């Protein structure tokens, strides 16, 4: 594993690092409201412009397995 420091905006650095990657994984703090509008979302930039698939991991969110999503809306006779 290699680590290096860069002196450029985080979104730009991540997008450049993603060149040739199979997957880019980024975190999201979930800034809402005015602060979210003023600050450019790094994860949003990556999702929109990355040259590879992107996974965004949000903090403080409990995952629901895909097979459980929407099961509460199914009729009882199914």
N, C-alpha and C positions, 0 to 999 in steps of 0.2 A: 504494500500500500504506500502511495506517495502523497505527501501533503505539501502544499505550497500556498503562500500568501499572495494576495493580489490587491492592487490599489485601484479598484474600479467599482461601479455599482454592482450590488449582489446579483441582480437579475442578469446583467450582461456577462458577469463572470460565470454564472451557472450555465447559461446558454452556450458560451464558448466551450466550457468543460464537457457539455453534453454531446458535442460533435463526436460521432463514432460510437456513442454509448448505446447500450441495449435498453436502458431504463434510467430515468432521472427521478430520484425521490427527494421531495422537498417538504418542509414543515409549513404549517400555517397556524398563526396565533389567533386568527379570527377577529381582527380589529373591525368593529362595526361603526356605523354612524359617520360623522364628519371626519374623524381621524382616518377612517378607512378610505374615504374619498381623496383626502389630501395626500396620503402616503400611497405611492404606487405599490401595488401588491406584487411581491416577488414571485409568489406561487402562481398568480394570475398571468404574469409575463411568461413564466416557464410553460404553463399549460398552453398558452396561445402561440408561442414561438419556438418551442423546443424541436430539435430535429429527430426526436425519439419519443416514445411513450413516456408520460409523466404520471407519477403517483403522488398525491398530496395527502400528507398525514396531518390531521388536525389534532390539537391537544385538547384534552378535557372532553372528548366525545367517546362514548361507549359504542363499539361496533355492534351491529345486528347482523347475524349470518344471513346471507342472501336467501336461503331457503325459508327463513322466518318472516321476511318482509312481506307485508300485505296479507298475512294469513288471518289476521283479525277481521278483515273485510269479507272473507269467504262465507257464504251461507252455510248453515249447519247441516243441510241435507247433501252436501257435496262430499 
